[in-house]
Amino acid sequence: NCLLQAFLEFQDEASATAMVSYFQTNPAQVRLKPVFVQFSNHKELRTDASHAAQNANAQVALQAAHAVMGSDEQSTILRIIVDNALYPVSLDILYQLFTKFGKVLKIITFTKNNTFQALIQMSDAISAAAAKTSLDGQNIYNGCNTLKIDYSKLSNLSVKYNNDKSRDFTRPDLPTNDLNLDAMNLGGHHGVLMSSLPYPGLISPQMTTVGALSPHQQAAPGYGGYPGVPLSAMGAMTAMGGYGLPPGFGAARIGLPYTTAMGSSVILVSNLDEEMVSPDALFTLFGVYGDVQRVKVLFNKKDNALIQMADPHQAQLAITYLDKARLWGKQIRVAQSKHQVVQMPKEGQSDAGLTKDFVNSPLHRFKRPGSKNCQNIFPPSQVLHLSNIP
């Protein structure tokens, strides 16, 4: 078994001595696990740049603790609203996100005013505060599915059924509210539903390198750990690291990667104005929705162009926002291409400047994780917002 250790540095030695003395006679527990408190050989803790990841984790945890201790409101229930939802959100995706900040007890999802919302009950107030501090305002996917989180006034969530809309992870014996399914699964061990899948009708988990799901992979975790708690999600997002945020975990996206199942990073643009079109013009326009890597205007059909984005999700954003938009007086069409990459001309071949590589362009808007540009993605409009004007 792996032991998790942590160091605390107090303002003075007397405070540290008081803590060690107290917990020698009053054994400490964190989330039902024993914690051993003793003196360290270290004289001080370093907080230099080489420990940036650990410092970020500690800062978020401290912020959560201060928020709870400094407030009369110590709610364990969070209300989540998902704004600008271009992709569907499931209960299981929320579980994977919030379980990194503590034990998730219950989740209820619902739609209100055509907006996906959820109530999530954490095991303790500090876990709830840490989740709120870290996830509020973040996007589940690049440029969309923004989480808005506040505290609920409820003191406890009442869950009647375990299904894709609600779940009580402390009560695996609850019915699904489908009499046929419940009858089929009465042979379950310790109240766990027996099925070829954890929840009938949902696809099995397909974890990626950081353990999360692409927008087109809605998965249900399986049971394990303590009764009724999915194991597939508990170890799934280790790359996110404690309470902190790993590199790339900014407003851009919450660690939900993209897979080949999403399709190609290359899009085909058609019905362009042959007299006006150029690689630079297309780079500028499509660069609003992603980092354009290469552009090729087709030599024999100049009203068509191939554009390679940084990843399939950015390609999908460009399709979503620019298909059927008017450009140079014509309604362009934007669709996914069968090509996986845009090829540059072979050495010695000239294509009259119709193909251009933008991989190292300084004008990319989304190369810095957490940039405000990742949040400010909207449909084309005749109203512009100008900033930084001298």
Secondary structure, DSSP 8 states (H G I E B T S, - for coil): ----------SSHHHHHHHHHHHHHS-EEETTEEE-----S-SS---SGGGHHHHHHHHHHHHHHHHHHT-S----EEEEEEES-SS---HHHHHHHHGGGS-EEEEEEEEETTEEEEEEEESSHHHHHHHHHHHTT-EEETTEEEEEEEE-S-S-------SSSEEETT-TTS--S-HHHHHHTTT-GGG---SSSSSTTSB-----TTS---TT--B---EETTTTEEHHHHTTTGGG-TTS--TT-SSS-SS----GGG--SEEEEES--TTT--HHHHHHHHTTSS-EEEEEE-SS-TT-EEEEESSHHHHHHHHHHHTT-EETTEE-EEEE-S-SS-----TT---TT-EEE-TT-TT-SSSSTT-GGGT------S--------
